[in-house]
Amino acid sequence: MQHIFLNPDAWIAFLTLVFLEVVLGIDNIIFLSIMSGNAPKNRQAKVRKAGLLLAMLGRIALLFGVSLLIRLTQPLLTAAGGWMSFTVNGQSIIILLGGLFLLYKSVSEIHHKLEAKDDAPAVKAKTGSTAMIIVQIFLLDLVFSMDSVLTAIGMVSFTTFGYAGAMAIMVAAIVVTVLIMLFFSAPVSKFVNNHPTVQMLALSFLILIGVTLLVEAGHLARLTILGNTVGEIPKGYIYFAILFSLGVETLNLRMKKKKR
């Protein structure tokens, strides 16, 4: 398979996939930063590394389950009524469950941080809580992986590179992406957890992403309500909203620092 990377087209596909995976992984890093903050401080680095490494193995496993991913797009249930119609498939169900899970975790974290008392005694982490955090990171990354893996499968031509070549390109892109996320996860995690306003903003981003997943699930299910078909929200809008909010928050942090 070494001759595959002698092909310029393979490098273009590889670099494009790495870029897309990193961009799609921004929300993963945000969630990873918040979830790892719930673990004891001496274990947070291990939680981040274990969660990302398990996520990498999960993405690679999804890639090798190409036939399963293709079957997930096959209709499982079709309904047509006077005001609503839809065609449910496995992919839409997974995206829907992922969106609901993300909304639940985000709202729960916001409620916990708003209701938590500063003078409350510190509670020691329960046995197995670190493992549960790693499992949650792994499961959520698998949900986001559905989108990125399907994008990768659509971009890399099995006809041009062959099955082994295409899989080599996609696996290499995933490994490089995870290494990049491992490098930046620690400083991002430290920054987010040391700034409560940024942490609340990040949780709001997760709510936004959760709603986006719900809309995407409706789009994949071809949901039509009163003659209007649910469309896909362009990811550019989401990332623009995130970057704009981060820009405003950066100005606020600089203003607070100047006042101090």
SVG drawing of the C-alpha trace seen along z (x, -y; Angstrom):
<svg xmlns="http://www.w3.org/2000/svg" viewBox="-54 -49 60 54">
<polyline fill="none" stroke="black" stroke-width="0.4" points="0.0,0.0 3.0,-2.3 2.7,-3.2 -0.7,-4.7 0.9,-7.7 3.1,-8.3 -0.1,-9.4 -0.6,-13.2 -4.4,-12.6 -4.0,-10.4 -2.2,-13.2 -4.9,-15.7 -7.6,-13.4 -5.6,-12.7 -5.0,-16.4 -8.6,-17.3 -9.8,-14.6 -7.5,-15.7 -8.7,-19.3 -12.3,-18.2 -11.8,-15.8 -10.1,-18.6 -12.8,-21.1 -15.5,-18.5 -13.5,-17.6 -13.8,-21.1 -17.0,-20.2 -15.4,-16.9 -12.6,-18.9 -15.1,-21.2 -17.1,-18.2 -13.8,-16.4 -12.6,-19.5 -15.8,-19.7 -16.2,-16.0 -12.6,-15.5 -13.1,-18.4 -15.5,-16.2 -12.7,-13.8 -10.1,-14.2 -7.3,-16.6 -4.7,-13.9 -6.7,-11.8 -7.9,-14.4 -4.9,-14.0 -5.4,-10.2 -9.2,-10.6 -8.5,-12.8 -5.9,-10.4 -8.0,-7.3 -11.1,-8.9 -9.4,-10.0 -7.5,-6.8 -10.7,-4.7 -12.5,-7.1 -9.7,-6.6 -10.2,-2.8 -13.9,-3.3 -13.6,-5.4 -11.3,-2.9 -13.8,-0.1 -16.6,-2.1 -14.5,-2.5 -14.0,1.2 -17.8,1.6 -18.4,-0.1 -21.1,2.4 -22.8,1.8 -22.8,-1.9 -24.3,-1.4 -27.1,0.8 -27.8,-1.9 -29.0,-4.2 -31.6,-1.7 -35.2,-2.6 -36.5,-0.9 -39.9,-2.5 -41.9,-4.7 -45.0,-6.7 -47.1,-9.1 -49.9,-11.1 -51.9,-14.1 -49.6,-16.6 -46.4,-14.6 -44.3,-12.0 -40.9,-10.4 -38.6,-7.5 -36.6,-6.4 -33.3,-4.6 -30.6,-3.4 -28.4,-6.4 -31.1,-8.9 -31.9,-7.0 -28.3,-7.1 -28.0,-10.8 -31.3,-11.5 -30.2,-9.6 -26.9,-11.4 -28.6,-14.8 -30.9,-14.0 -27.9,-12.7 -25.9,-15.8 -28.8,-18.1 -29.4,-16.1 -25.7,-16.2 -25.4,-19.9 -28.5,-21.0 -27.6,-18.8 -24.1,-20.4 -25.5,-23.9 -28.0,-23.1 -25.3,-21.6 -23.0,-24.6 -25.8,-27.1 -27.2,-25.2 -23.8,-24.2 -22.9,-26.1 -19.4,-27.4 -19.4,-26.7 -20.5,-23.1 -18.1,-20.5 -16.1,-18.8 -17.4,-15.4 -15.0,-12.7 -15.3,-11.0 -17.3,-7.8 -15.6,-4.5 -15.9,-4.0 -16.8,-7.6 -13.6,-8.1 -14.4,-5.0 -18.0,-6.3 -16.6,-9.6 -14.3,-7.8 -17.2,-5.7 -19.4,-8.8 -16.5,-10.5 -16.2,-7.4 -19.9,-7.0 -20.4,-10.7 -17.4,-10.6 -18.9,-7.6 -22.0,-9.6 -20.1,-12.5 -18.0,-9.9 -21.0,-8.8 -21.0,-12.1 -17.2,-12.3 -16.9,-8.7 -19.6,-8.9 -18.0,-12.1 -14.7,-10.3 -16.3,-7.3 -18.0,-9.7 -14.8,-11.7 -12.2,-8.9 -12.9,-6.9 -12.7,-3.1 -12.6,-2.9 -9.6,-5.1 -7.5,-3.9 -8.9,-0.4 -10.4,0.9 -7.0,1.2 -5.7,-2.1 -8.9,-4.0 -8.9,-2.4 -5.3,-3.3 -5.9,-6.9 -8.9,-7.2 -7.2,-5.3 -4.1,-7.5 -6.2,-10.7 -8.0,-9.5 -4.8,-8.7 -3.2,-12.1 -6.4,-13.9 -6.5,-12.2 -2.8,-13.0 -3.6,-16.7 -6.5,-16.6 -4.3,-15.0 -1.8,-17.8 -4.3,-20.6 -6.8,-18.9 -4.7,-19.8 -4.3,-23.6 -7.9,-23.9 -9.2,-21.9 -7.2,-24.0 -8.4,-27.2 -12.0,-26.2 -12.1,-24.9 -10.3,-28.0 -12.8,-30.4 -16.4,-29.8 -17.9,-32.1 -16.1,-30.3 -17.2,-27.0 -20.9,-28.1 -20.4,-29.4 -19.0,-26.0 -22.0,-24.2 -24.2,-26.6 -22.3,-25.5 -23.1,-21.9 -26.8,-22.7 -26.5,-24.3 -24.8,-21.3 -27.4,-19.0 -30.2,-20.9 -28.2,-20.7 -28.1,-16.9 -31.8,-16.7 -32.4,-18.7 -29.9,-16.5 -31.8,-13.4 -35.0,-14.8 -33.2,-15.6 -31.8,-12.1 -35.3,-10.7 -36.8,-12.9 -39.2,-14.4 -41.9,-16.5 -44.3,-18.6 -47.2,-20.4 -45.5,-20.1 -42.2,-21.5 -39.2,-19.2 -36.7,-19.5 -33.4,-20.7 -29.8,-20.3 -28.3,-23.2 -25.1,-24.2 -22.2,-23.6 -20.7,-27.0 -23.5,-28.7 -22.7,-26.8 -19.0,-27.4 -19.5,-31.1 -21.8,-31.4 -19.2,-29.7 -16.3,-31.8 -18.3,-35.0 -19.3,-34.1 -15.7,-33.2 -14.5,-36.5 -17.0,-38.4 -15.9,-36.4 -12.2,-37.0 -12.9,-40.8 -14.7,-40.4 -11.8,-38.5 -9.3,-41.1 -11.5,-43.8 -11.7,-42.0 -7.9,-41.5 -7.3,-45.2 -9.6,-46.2 -7.7,-44.0"/>
</svg>
